[in-house]
Amino acid sequence: MNPLFGLGQALMLALDPERAHTLTIKSLEMGVYPRCITPDDARLRQTLCGLEFPNPIGIAPGFDKNARVVTALFNMGFGFVEVGTLTPRPQGGNPCPRVFRSVEDHAVVNRLGFNNEGQATALERLQHGVPGIIGVNLGANRDSEDRIADYAEGVARMAPVASYLTVNISSPNTPGLRDLQAPKELATLLTKVEQARAALPGHKPPLFVKLAPDLADADLPEIVGIIQGSGADGIIVSNTTLARDGLTDETLTAEQGGLSGRPLFDRSTRMLARVYKLTAGTMPLIGVGGIDSAETALAKIEAGASLIQMYTGLIFEGPDLIGRIKRRLVQAVSDAQANTLSPLIGRRAEEWAQKTL
């Protein structure tokens, strides 16, 4: 890693987490960030849902909520960027302080509450064009009288600028939002969303559904079946968790909100493997949660992910993590005597699905 960026990372970790994030976004806007100048190895390429991914590493939503630094993130080496969560109307989110980190646990708890500038602002920025695959993560306003209508509205508004859309019903920080994952509500929601997508006059982007890692094992088959039958194109596993397994930092344990980072890895990867098995590998999955090393990235793919996303791991490991993951994945493909990631995807799903928490 460039020593300058290592120093910058140390300084950021000394600041309040939300202030550090704001300064990071401003730095990217000013062009102060490390650029990836090495072309991606062709063995990392994949075509999924009609989209050509140069590599499987994405930045998770929550980092660039308002689509301010999309080009910079591509320049850093990401294969795709997901912005948001974006709600139809701007909202400030929950009161501060609302983000808490533990360097010891490589973990973050947040209760941001879908703070964003609204879909119209992001739409205007994205209309100028982006140099790669852009996902748009859709949410509902906290005070909405009809949250399902909010998702349909988001599809109609953001589809023209989205390579793919994500229906985010799994954030723990908007009261009642996760209720939309219940089978009956989920079926109604996805029907309305699919109707909105079908009514689009032109580009109809692929649709992903993002799930919480706290769903009961017994409920997962029905939920996955509803998603498969809805016309959705893929599933993202997973959002943050309300569990506090693996935390040693008692100050973080006491904070309300969603936990991300290293302690989430086992829970989210186990669920990823179970979803992979339920879909029999027929639906693209994006694995998220606890990726902070090249080995954890590879483990997500072996558990069933075709693509991966990270955010919290970058806070503690820095941007060099992107290159480290690419090199490890290329080595794994080479070791498998393959030309693509395909033989790696899901090859240890059974093992992960059987893990106990």
BALOBA-1460 file (C-alpha; in Angstrom, 3 decimals):
// residues 357
<rec num="1" residu="m" x="0.000" y="0.000" z="0.000"/>
<rec num="2" residu="n" x="1.108" y="3.541" z="-0.689"/>
<rec num="3" residu="p" x="2.378" y="4.853" z="2.704"/>
<rec num="4" residu="l" x="0.478" y="8.092" z="2.143"/>
<rec num="5" residu="f" x="-2.831" y="6.277" z="1.969"/>
<rec num="6" residu="g" x="-1.876" y="4.129" z="4.948"/>
<rec num="7" residu="l" x="-1.327" y="7.302" z="6.963"/>
<rec num="8" residu="g" x="-4.618" y="8.714" z="5.718"/>
<rec num="9" residu="q" x="-6.429" y="5.573" z="6.784"/>
<rec num="10" residu="a" x="-4.949" y="5.800" z="10.282"/>
<rec num="11" residu="l" x="-6.085" y="9.396" z="10.557"/>
<rec num="12" residu="m" x="-9.587" y="8.479" z="9.405"/>
<rec num="13" residu="l" x="-9.830" y="5.776" z="12.072"/>
<rec num="14" residu="a" x="-9.071" y="8.429" z="14.678"/>
<rec num="15" residu="l" x="-12.115" y="10.466" z="13.630"/>
<rec num="16" residu="d" x="-15.789" y="10.023" z="14.366"/>
<rec num="17" residu="p" x="-16.965" y="7.338" z="11.882"/>
<rec num="18" residu="e" x="-19.550" y="9.457" z="10.080"/>
<rec num="19" residu="r" x="-17.201" y="12.433" z="9.798"/>
<rec num="20" residu="a" x="-14.487" y="10.116" z="8.457"/>
<rec num="21" residu="h" x="-16.907" y="8.865" z="5.802"/>
<rec num="22" residu="t" x="-17.835" y="12.405" z="4.778"/>
<rec num="23" residu="l" x="-14.151" y="13.309" z="4.396"/>
<rec num="24" residu="t" x="-13.515" y="10.140" z="2.390"/>
<rec num="25" residu="i" x="-16.261" y="11.045" z="-0.074"/>
<rec num="26" residu="k" x="-14.867" y="14.584" z="-0.410"/>
<rec num="27" residu="s" x="-11.388" y="13.173" z="-1.005"/>
<rec num="28" residu="l" x="-12.702" y="10.989" z="-3.804"/>
<rec num="29" residu="e" x="-14.522" y="13.974" z="-5.311"/>
<rec num="30" residu="m" x="-11.248" y="15.905" z="-5.294"/>
<rec num="31" residu="g" x="-9.416" y="13.060" z="-7.046"/>
<rec num="32" residu="v" x="-7.297" y="12.100" z="-4.026"/>
<rec num="33" residu="y" x="-7.400" y="8.306" z="-4.126"/>
<rec num="34" residu="p" x="-5.302" y="5.374" z="-5.412"/>
<rec num="35" residu="r" x="-6.023" y="4.347" z="-8.998"/>
<rec num="36" residu="c" x="-5.924" y="0.858" z="-10.417"/>
<rec num="37" residu="i" x="-3.739" y="1.038" z="-13.526"/>
<rec num="38" residu="t" x="-3.425" y="-2.698" z="-14.187"/>
<rec num="39" residu="p" x="-6.093" y="-4.170" z="-16.482"/>
<rec num="40" residu="d" x="-8.212" y="-6.884" z="-14.918"/>
<rec num="41" residu="d" x="-7.228" y="-10.457" z="-15.695"/>
<rec num="42" residu="a" x="-9.628" y="-11.835" z="-18.308"/>
<rec num="43" residu="r" x="-10.295" y="-14.855" z="-16.080"/>
<rec num="44" residu="l" x="-12.218" y="-12.605" z="-13.672"/>
<rec num="45" residu="r" x="-14.792" y="-11.602" z="-16.286"/>
<rec num="46" residu="q" x="-18.382" y="-12.822" z="-16.047"/>
<rec num="47" residu="t" x="-21.609" y="-12.255" z="-17.923"/>
<rec num="48" residu="l" x="-24.611" y="-12.260" z="-15.585"/>
<rec num="49" residu="c" x="-28.137" y="-11.053" z="-16.322"/>
<rec num="50" residu="g" x="-26.857" y="-9.767" z="-19.649"/>
<rec num="51" residu="l" x="-24.253" y="-7.573" z="-17.942"/>
<rec num="52" residu="e" x="-20.493" y="-7.839" z="-18.559"/>
<rec num="53" residu="f" x="-18.630" y="-7.649" z="-15.235"/>
<rec num="54" residu="p" x="-14.865" y="-7.064" z="-15.680"/>
<rec num="55" residu="n" x="-14.278" y="-8.478" z="-12.188"/>
<rec num="56" residu="p" x="-16.622" y="-9.722" z="-9.433"/>
<rec num="57" residu="i" x="-15.770" y="-7.114" z="-6.778"/>
<rec num="58" residu="g" x="-18.348" y="-4.433" z="-6.046"/>
<rec num="59" residu="i" x="-18.709" y="-1.649" z="-3.520"/>
<rec num="60" residu="a" x="-21.794" y="-2.164" z="-1.382"/>
<rec num="61" residu="p" x="-24.528" y="0.457" z="-1.035"/>
<rec num="62" residu="g" x="-24.147" y="2.750" z="1.928"/>
<rec num="63" residu="f" x="-20.749" y="3.982" z="0.830"/>
<rec num="64" residu="d" x="-21.810" y="6.192" z="-2.070"/>
<rec num="65" residu="k" x="-25.396" y="6.776" z="-1.032"/>
<rec num="66" residu="n" x="-25.984" y="9.724" z="-3.351"/>
<rec num="67" residu="a" x="-23.972" y="8.706" z="-6.445"/>
<rec num="68" residu="r" x="-21.335" y="11.363" z="-5.839"/>
<rec num="69" residu="v" x="-18.143" y="9.382" z="-6.546"/>
<rec num="70" residu="v" x="-19.091" y="6.586" z="-8.935"/>
<rec num="71" residu="t" x="-16.317" y="7.272" z="-11.457"/>
<rec num="72" residu="a" x="-13.678" y="7.414" z="-8.724"/>
<rec num="73" residu="l" x="-14.764" y="4.003" z="-7.428"/>
<rec num="74" residu="f" x="-14.433" y="2.459" z="-10.877"/>
<rec num="75" residu="n" x="-10.993" y="4.045" z="-11.178"/>
<rec num="76" residu="m" x="-10.014" y="2.325" z="-7.925"/>
<rec num="77" residu="g" x="-10.647" y="-1.060" z="-9.527"/>
<rec num="78" residu="f" x="-14.184" y="-2.064" z="-8.625"/>
<rec num="79" residu="g" x="-16.005" y="-4.199" z="-11.181"/>
<rec num="80" residu="f" x="-19.356" y="-2.645" z="-10.317"/>
<rec num="81" residu="v" x="-20.760" y="0.019" z="-8.020"/>
<rec num="82" residu="e" x="-24.079" y="0.001" z="-6.160"/>
<rec num="83" residu="v" x="-25.347" y="3.392" z="-4.978"/>
<rec num="84" residu="g" x="-28.015" y="4.154" z="-2.382"/>
<rec num="85" residu="t" x="-30.045" y="3.268" z="-0.519"/>
<rec num="86" residu="l" x="-32.184" y="5.877" z="-2.314"/>
<rec num="87" residu="t" x="-35.708" y="6.771" z="-1.253"/>
<rec num="88" residu="p" x="-38.278" y="8.644" z="-3.347"/>
<rec num="89" residu="r" x="-37.975" y="11.740" z="-1.163"/>
<rec num="90" residu="p" x="-34.872" y="13.027" z="0.663"/>
<rec num="91" residu="q" x="-34.633" y="12.173" z="4.338"/>
<rec num="92" residu="g" x="-32.183" y="12.899" z="7.106"/>
<rec num="93" residu="g" x="-32.156" y="9.507" z="8.756"/>
<rec num="94" residu="n" x="-31.873" y="8.835" z="12.466"/>
<rec num="95" residu="p" x="-30.340" y="11.189" z="15.055"/>
<rec num="96" residu="c" x="-26.559" y="11.304" z="15.521"/>
<rec num="97" residu="p" x="-24.429" y="9.632" z="16.724"/>
<rec num="98" residu="r" x="-25.535" y="6.714" z="14.569"/>
<rec num="99" residu="v" x="-22.345" y="4.972" z="13.399"/>
<rec num="100" residu="f" x="-19.978" y="3.123" z="15.735"/>
<rec num="101" residu="r" x="-16.847" y="1.165" z="14.908"/>
<rec num="102" residu="s" x="-14.569" y="-1.297" z="16.649"/>
<rec num="103" residu="v" x="-11.023" y="-1.588" z="15.328"/>
<rec num="104" residu="e" x="-10.511" y="-4.577" z="17.597"/>
<rec num="105" residu="d" x="-13.414" y="-6.497" z="16.042"/>
<rec num="106" residu="h" x="-13.154" y="-5.024" z="12.519"/>
<rec num="107" residu="a" x="-16.829" y="-4.223" z="12.901"/>
<rec num="108" residu="v" x="-19.310" y="-1.374" z="12.535"/>
<rec num="109" residu="v" x="-22.782" y="-0.850" z="13.955"/>
<rec num="110" residu="n" x="-24.933" y="1.687" z="12.148"/>
<rec num="111" residu="r" x="-28.455" y="2.980" z="12.574"/>
<rec num="112" residu="l" x="-28.330" y="5.563" z="9.808"/>
<rec num="113" residu="g" x="-31.915" y="5.047" z="8.670"/>
<rec num="114" residu="f" x="-31.725" y="5.542" z="4.889"/>
<rec num="115" residu="n" x="-30.264" y="9.054" z="5.084"/>
<rec num="116" residu="n" x="-29.991" y="10.267" z="1.483"/>
<rec num="117" residu="e" x="-30.635" y="13.211" z="-0.814"/>
<rec num="118" residu="g" x="-33.478" y="11.463" z="-2.642"/>
<rec num="119" residu="q" x="-33.761" y="9.716" z="-5.971"/>
<rec num="120" residu="a" x="-34.101" y="12.861" z="-8.082"/>
<rec num="121" residu="t" x="-30.681" y="14.161" z="-7.045"/>
<rec num="122" residu="a" x="-28.935" y="10.854" z="-7.725"/>
<rec num="123" residu="l" x="-30.791" y="10.518" z="-11.021"/>
<rec num="124" residu="e" x="-29.460" y="13.860" z="-12.202"/>
<rec num="125" residu="r" x="-25.881" y="12.834" z="-11.369"/>
<rec num="126" residu="l" x="-26.145" y="9.438" z="-13.050"/>
<rec num="127" residu="q" x="-27.699" y="10.874" z="-16.194"/>
<rec num="128" residu="h" x="-24.271" y="12.255" z="-17.096"/>
<rec num="129" residu="g" x="-23.111" y="8.678" z="-17.632"/>
<rec num="130" residu="v" x="-20.923" y="6.233" z="-15.703"/>
<rec num="131" residu="p" x="-17.974" y="4.136" z="-16.912"/>
<rec num="132" residu="g" x="-19.229" y="0.765" z="-15.714"/>
<rec num="133" residu="i" x="-22.018" y="-1.338" z="-14.216"/>
<rec num="134" residu="i" x="-24.083" y="0.691" z="-11.775"/>
<rec num="135" residu="g" x="-26.589" y="-0.794" z="-9.353"/>
<rec num="136" residu="v" x="-29.262" y="1.370" z="-7.753"/>
<rec num="137" residu="n" x="-30.431" y="0.287" z="-4.304"/>
<rec num="138" residu="l" x="-34.057" y="1.265" z="-3.660"/>
<rec num="139" residu="g" x="-35.704" y="1.909" z="-0.310"/>
<rec num="140" residu="a" x="-38.914" y="3.333" z="1.134"/>
<rec num="141" residu="n" x="-39.293" y="6.563" z="3.038"/>
<rec num="142" residu="r" x="-39.670" y="6.142" z="6.769"/>
<rec num="143" residu="d" x="-42.940" y="8.131" z="6.864"/>
<rec num="144" residu="s" x="-44.411" y="6.671" z="3.686"/>
<rec num="145" residu="e" x="-48.086" y="5.712" z="3.805"/>
<rec num="146" residu="d" x="-47.484" y="3.050" z="1.134"/>
<rec num="147" residu="r" x="-44.000" y="1.585" z="1.181"/>
<rec num="148" residu="i" x="-44.702" y="-0.873" z="-1.611"/>
<rec num="149" residu="a" x="-45.659" y="2.067" z="-3.824"/>
<rec num="150" residu="d" x="-42.309" y="3.679" z="-2.940"/>
<rec num="151" residu="y" x="-40.453" y="0.710" z="-4.420"/>
<rec num="152" residu="a" x="-42.543" y="0.744" z="-7.575"/>
<rec num="153" residu="e" x="-41.927" y="4.476" z="-7.898"/>
<rec num="154" residu="g" x="-38.191" y="3.914" z="-7.492"/>
<rec num="155" residu="v" x="-38.170" y="1.336" z="-10.286"/>
<rec num="156" residu="a" x="-39.948" y="3.714" z="-12.654"/>
<rec num="157" residu="r" x="-37.707" y="6.673" z="-11.809"/>
<rec num="158" residu="m" x="-34.269" y="5.060" z="-11.575"/>
<rec num="159" residu="a" x="-34.443" y="2.360" z="-14.263"/>
<rec num="160" residu="p" x="-33.122" y="4.600" z="-17.076"/>
<rec num="161" residu="v" x="-29.759" y="5.040" z="-15.318"/>
<rec num="162" residu="a" x="-29.443" y="1.633" z="-13.618"/>
<rec num="163" residu="s" x="-27.569" y="-1.389" z="-14.932"/>
<rec num="164" residu="y" x="-29.526" y="-3.285" z="-12.276"/>
<rec num="165" residu="l" x="-31.921" y="-2.427" z="-9.448"/>
<rec num="166" residu="t" x="-31.955" y="-3.733" z="-5.885"/>
<rec num="167" residu="v" x="-35.065" y="-3.948" z="-3.720"/>
<rec num="168" residu="n" x="-33.767" y="-3.362" z="-0.205"/>
<rec num="169" residu="i" x="-36.296" y="-4.667" z="2.307"/>
<rec num="170" residu="s" x="-33.716" y="-5.892" z="4.800"/>
<rec num="171" residu="s" x="-32.351" y="-2.810" z="6.555"/>
<rec num="172" residu="p" x="-32.944" y="-3.033" z="10.315"/>
<rec num="173" residu="n" x="-32.932" y="0.749" z="10.754"/>
<rec num="174" residu="t" x="-36.341" y="1.653" z="9.300"/>
<rec num="175" residu="p" x="-39.054" y="0.398" z="11.684"/>
<rec num="176" residu="g" x="-41.232" y="-2.269" z="10.106"/>
<rec num="177" residu="l" x="-39.267" y="-2.472" z="6.846"/>
<rec num="178" residu="r" x="-38.156" y="-6.067" z="7.372"/>
<rec num="179" residu="d" x="-41.813" y="-7.076" z="7.670"/>
<rec num="180" residu="l" x="-41.853" y="-6.900" z="3.860"/>
<rec num="181" residu="q" x="-39.739" y="-10.076" z="3.854"/>
<rec num="182" residu="a" x="-42.691" y="-12.070" z="5.236"/>
<rec num="183" residu="p" x="-44.016" y="-14.352" z="2.465"/>
<rec num="184" residu="k" x="-47.397" y="-12.671" z="1.880"/>
<rec num="185" residu="e" x="-46.003" y="-9.130" z="1.951"/>
<rec num="186" residu="l" x="-43.001" y="-10.137" z="-0.154"/>
<rec num="187" residu="a" x="-45.213" y="-11.645" z="-2.843"/>
<rec num="188" residu="t" x="-47.335" y="-8.485" z="-2.979"/>
<rec num="189" residu="l" x="-44.274" y="-6.250" z="-3.112"/>
<rec num="190" residu="l" x="-42.542" y="-8.169" z="-5.887"/>
<rec num="191" residu="t" x="-45.735" y="-8.324" z="-7.925"/>
<rec num="192" residu="k" x="-46.012" y="-4.521" z="-7.814"/>
<rec num="193" residu="v" x="-42.321" y="-4.073" z="-8.546"/>
<rec num="194" residu="e" x="-42.470" y="-6.442" z="-11.521"/>
<rec num="195" residu="q" x="-45.509" y="-4.609" z="-12.837"/>
<rec num="196" residu="a" x="-43.582" y="-1.344" z="-12.619"/>
<rec num="197" residu="r" x="-40.638" y="-2.880" z="-14.449"/>
<rec num="198" residu="a" x="-42.841" y="-4.397" z="-17.150"/>
<rec num="199" residu="a" x="-44.434" y="-0.992" z="-17.752"/>
<rec num="200" residu="l" x="-41.102" y="0.680" z="-18.478"/>
<rec num="201" residu="p" x="-41.056" y="2.041" z="-22.022"/>
<rec num="202" residu="g" x="-37.455" y="1.099" z="-22.709"/>
<rec num="203" residu="h" x="-34.582" y="-0.327" z="-20.695"/>
<rec num="204" residu="k" x="-35.751" y="-2.938" z="-18.172"/>
<rec num="205" residu="p" x="-32.835" y="-3.527" z="-15.794"/>
<rec num="206" residu="p" x="-32.333" y="-6.817" z="-13.947"/>
<rec num="207" residu="l" x="-33.815" y="-6.895" z="-10.451"/>
<rec num="208" residu="f" x="-32.126" y="-8.168" z="-7.293"/>
<rec num="209" residu="v" x="-33.714" y="-8.665" z="-3.869"/>
<rec num="210" residu="k" x="-31.577" y="-8.032" z="-0.778"/>
<rec num="211" residu="l" x="-32.258" y="-10.210" z="2.255"/>
<rec num="212" residu="a" x="-31.445" y="-9.934" z="5.953"/>
<rec num="213" residu="p" x="-29.101" y="-12.528" z="7.502"/>
<rec num="214" residu="d" x="-31.485" y="-12.962" z="10.436"/>
<rec num="215" residu="l" x="-34.212" y="-14.850" z="8.565"/>
<rec num="216" residu="a" x="-35.116" y="-18.157" z="10.209"/>
<rec num="217" residu="d" x="-33.837" y="-21.256" z="8.436"/>
<rec num="218" residu="a" x="-37.383" y="-22.619" z="8.290"/>
<rec num="219" residu="d" x="-38.662" y="-19.516" z="6.482"/>
<rec num="220" residu="l" x="-35.917" y="-19.361" z="3.875"/>
<rec num="221" residu="p" x="-37.257" y="-21.950" z="1.378"/>
<rec num="222" residu="e" x="-40.611" y="-20.187" z="1.006"/>
<rec num="223" residu="i" x="-39.012" y="-16.744" z="0.732"/>
<rec num="224" residu="v" x="-36.517" y="-17.902" z="-1.889"/>
<rec num="225" residu="g" x="-39.291" y="-19.662" z="-3.775"/>
<rec num="226" residu="i" x="-41.345" y="-16.464" z="-3.902"/>
<rec num="227" residu="i" x="-38.370" y="-14.516" z="-5.223"/>
<rec num="228" residu="q" x="-37.683" y="-17.142" z="-7.882"/>
<rec num="229" residu="g" x="-41.307" y="-17.166" z="-8.964"/>
<rec num="230" residu="s" x="-41.617" y="-13.394" z="-9.069"/>
<rec num="231" residu="g" x="-39.432" y="-12.788" z="-12.097"/>
<rec num="232" residu="a" x="-36.581" y="-11.285" z="-10.061"/>
<rec num="233" residu="d" x="-33.153" y="-11.973" z="-11.521"/>
<rec num="234" residu="g" x="-30.958" y="-12.453" z="-8.460"/>
<rec num="235" residu="i" x="-30.579" y="-12.299" z="-4.681"/>
<rec num="236" residu="i" x="-28.155" y="-10.354" z="-2.494"/>
<rec num="237" residu="v" x="-27.091" y="-12.064" z="0.742"/>
<rec num="238" residu="s" x="-26.951" y="-10.213" z="3.027"/>
<rec num="239" residu="n" x="-27.651" y="-6.950" z="4.794"/>
<rec num="240" residu="t" x="-26.431" y="-6.142" z="8.316"/>
<rec num="241" residu="t" x="-27.495" y="-8.218" z="11.305"/>
<rec num="242" residu="l" x="-29.204" y="-7.502" z="14.604"/>
<rec num="243" residu="a" x="-27.226" y="-10.343" z="16.204"/>
<rec num="244" residu="r" x="-24.086" y="-9.537" z="18.162"/>
<rec num="245" residu="d" x="-22.300" y="-12.883" z="17.804"/>
<rec num="246" residu="g" x="-18.534" y="-12.580" z="17.610"/>
<rec num="247" residu="l" x="-18.270" y="-9.116" z="19.141"/>
<rec num="248" residu="t" x="-15.805" y="-8.646" z="21.980"/>
<rec num="249" residu="d" x="-16.158" y="-4.865" z="22.197"/>
<rec num="250" residu="e" x="-18.859" y="-4.321" z="24.820"/>
<rec num="251" residu="t" x="-19.420" y="-0.695" z="23.810"/>
<rec num="252" residu="l" x="-20.430" y="-1.844" z="20.340"/>
<rec num="253" residu="t" x="-22.591" y="-4.656" z="21.694"/>
<rec num="254" residu="a" x="-24.729" y="-2.118" z="23.532"/>
<rec num="255" residu="e" x="-25.473" y="-0.002" z="20.453"/>
<rec num="256" residu="q" x="-28.687" y="-0.490" z="18.487"/>
<rec num="257" residu="g" x="-28.521" y="-0.923" z="14.722"/>
<rec num="258" residu="g" x="-27.173" y="-3.259" z="12.081"/>
<rec num="259" residu="l" x="-23.824" y="-4.960" z="12.595"/>
<rec num="260" residu="s" x="-21.416" y="-5.303" z="9.657"/>
<rec num="261" residu="g" x="-17.837" y="-6.421" z="9.314"/>
<rec num="262" residu="r" x="-15.908" y="-9.465" z="10.438"/>
<rec num="263" residu="p" x="-18.426" y="-10.764" z="13.032"/>
<rec num="264" residu="l" x="-21.084" y="-10.947" z="10.280"/>
<rec num="265" residu="f" x="-19.016" y="-13.168" z="8.003"/>
<rec num="266" residu="d" x="-20.044" y="-16.630" z="9.212"/>
<rec num="267" residu="r" x="-23.746" y="-15.783" z="9.548"/>
<rec num="268" residu="s" x="-24.027" y="-14.182" z="6.119"/>
<rec num="269" residu="t" x="-21.898" y="-16.808" z="4.352"/>
<rec num="270" residu="r" x="-23.886" y="-19.678" z="5.859"/>
<rec num="271" residu="m" x="-27.095" y="-18.079" z="4.639"/>
<rec num="272" residu="l" x="-25.554" y="-17.446" z="1.223"/>
<rec num="273" residu="a" x="-24.750" y="-21.150" z="0.892"/>
<rec num="274" residu="r" x="-28.271" y="-22.131" z="1.891"/>
<rec num="275" residu="v" x="-29.777" y="-19.793" z="-0.698"/>
<rec num="276" residu="y" x="-27.389" y="-21.193" z="-3.311"/>
<rec num="277" residu="k" x="-28.560" y="-24.714" z="-2.536"/>
<rec num="278" residu="l" x="-32.228" y="-23.691" z="-2.576"/>
<rec num="279" residu="t" x="-31.810" y="-22.136" z="-6.021"/>
<rec num="280" residu="a" x="-29.667" y="-25.062" z="-7.198"/>
<rec num="281" residu="g" x="-27.183" y="-22.535" z="-8.503"/>
<rec num="282" residu="t" x="-29.620" y="-21.255" z="-11.143"/>
<rec num="283" residu="m" x="-29.903" y="-17.673" z="-9.872"/>
<rec num="284" residu="p" x="-26.984" y="-15.199" z="-9.602"/>
<rec num="285" residu="l" x="-26.147" y="-14.374" z="-5.989"/>
<rec num="286" residu="i" x="-24.171" y="-11.435" z="-4.644"/>
<rec num="287" residu="g" x="-22.347" y="-12.268" z="-1.423"/>
<rec num="288" residu="v" x="-21.940" y="-9.488" z="1.138"/>
<rec num="289" residu="g" x="-20.884" y="-9.418" z="4.762"/>
<rec num="290" residu="g" x="-17.530" y="-9.590" z="6.501"/>
<rec num="291" residu="i" x="-15.192" y="-9.589" z="3.502"/>
<rec num="292" residu="d" x="-11.946" y="-8.126" z="4.803"/>
<rec num="293" residu="s" x="-9.327" y="-10.375" z="3.213"/>
<rec num="294" residu="a" x="-8.587" y="-12.230" z="0.006"/>
<rec num="295" residu="e" x="-9.500" y="-15.516" z="1.688"/>
<rec num="296" residu="t" x="-12.909" y="-14.351" z="2.897"/>
<rec num="297" residu="a" x="-13.658" y="-13.075" z="-0.611"/>
<rec num="298" residu="l" x="-12.806" y="-16.481" z="-2.072"/>
<rec num="299" residu="a" x="-14.918" y="-18.169" z="0.607"/>
<rec num="300" residu="k" x="-17.980" y="-16.154" z="-0.447"/>
<rec num="301" residu="i" x="-17.578" y="-17.348" z="-4.018"/>
<rec num="302" residu="e" x="-17.058" y="-20.937" z="-2.920"/>
<rec num="303" residu="a" x="-20.234" y="-20.656" z="-0.829"/>
<rec num="304" residu="g" x="-22.244" y="-19.676" z="-3.911"/>
<rec num="305" residu="a" x="-21.667" y="-16.040" z="-4.807"/>
<rec num="306" residu="s" x="-21.074" y="-15.098" z="-8.430"/>
<rec num="307" residu="l" x="-20.301" y="-11.544" z="-7.322"/>
<rec num="308" residu="i" x="-19.205" y="-10.036" z="-4.021"/>
<rec num="309" residu="q" x="-19.539" y="-6.640" z="-2.375"/>
<rec num="310" residu="m" x="-17.640" y="-5.012" z="0.453"/>
<rec num="311" residu="y" x="-17.609" y="-1.818" z="2.456"/>
<rec num="312" residu="t" x="-16.730" y="-2.282" z="6.139"/>
<rec num="313" residu="g" x="-13.611" y="-4.293" z="5.273"/>
<rec num="314" residu="l" x="-12.241" y="-1.305" z="3.358"/>
<rec num="315" residu="i" x="-12.481" y="0.843" z="6.473"/>
<rec num="316" residu="f" x="-9.978" y="-1.350" z="8.295"/>
<rec num="317" residu="e" x="-7.936" y="-2.819" z="5.424"/>
<rec num="318" residu="g" x="-7.785" y="0.121" z="3.014"/>
<rec num="319" residu="p" x="-8.105" y="0.212" z="-0.783"/>
<rec num="320" residu="d" x="-5.234" y="-2.222" z="-1.271"/>
<rec num="321" residu="l" x="-7.761" y="-4.933" z="-0.373"/>
<rec num="322" residu="i" x="-9.252" y="-4.711" z="-3.879"/>
<rec num="323" residu="g" x="-6.014" y="-5.759" z="-5.572"/>
<rec num="324" residu="r" x="-5.289" y="-8.451" z="-3.012"/>
<rec num="325" residu="i" x="-8.657" y="-10.073" z="-3.681"/>
<rec num="326" residu="k" x="-8.176" y="-9.987" z="-7.446"/>
<rec num="327" residu="r" x="-4.781" y="-11.668" z="-7.186"/>
<rec num="328" residu="r" x="-6.122" y="-14.395" z="-4.898"/>
<rec num="329" residu="l" x="-9.072" y="-15.114" z="-7.172"/>
<rec num="330" residu="v" x="-6.828" y="-15.371" z="-10.217"/>
<rec num="331" residu="q" x="-4.608" y="-17.784" z="-8.303"/>
<rec num="332" residu="a" x="-7.631" y="-19.873" z="-7.304"/>
<rec num="333" residu="v" x="-8.804" y="-20.057" z="-10.923"/>
<rec num="334" residu="s" x="-5.310" y="-21.083" z="-11.979"/>
<rec num="335" residu="d" x="-5.127" y="-23.737" z="-9.252"/>
<rec num="336" residu="a" x="-8.434" y="-25.139" z="-10.507"/>
<rec num="337" residu="q" x="-6.948" y="-25.289" z="-14.014"/>
<rec num="338" residu="a" x="-9.858" y="-23.177" z="-15.229"/>
<rec num="339" residu="n" x="-10.310" y="-20.094" z="-17.365"/>
<rec num="340" residu="t" x="-13.174" y="-18.535" z="-15.396"/>
<rec num="341" residu="l" x="-14.536" y="-18.301" z="-11.866"/>
<rec num="342" residu="s" x="-17.373" y="-20.712" z="-12.704"/>
<rec num="343" residu="p" x="-15.788" y="-23.884" z="-11.230"/>
<rec num="344" residu="l" x="-15.232" y="-22.057" z="-7.932"/>
<rec num="345" residu="i" x="-18.789" y="-20.809" z="-7.481"/>
<rec num="346" residu="g" x="-20.619" y="-22.914" z="-4.906"/>
<rec num="347" residu="r" x="-18.026" y="-25.669" z="-4.667"/>
<rec num="348" residu="r" x="-18.136" y="-25.490" z="-0.846"/>
<rec num="349" residu="a" x="-21.799" y="-24.533" z="-0.480"/>
<rec num="350" residu="e" x="-22.687" y="-27.818" z="1.214"/>
<rec num="351" residu="e" x="-19.947" y="-27.334" z="3.792"/>
<rec num="352" residu="w" x="-21.028" y="-23.762" z="4.565"/>
<rec num="353" residu="a" x="-24.725" y="-24.611" z="4.635"/>
<rec num="354" residu="q" x="-24.106" y="-27.184" z="7.382"/>
<rec num="355" residu="k" x="-22.258" y="-24.781" z="9.675"/>
<rec num="356" residu="t" x="-23.775" y="-24.008" z="13.051"/>
<rec num="357" residu="l" x="-23.755" y="-20.523" z="14.506"/>
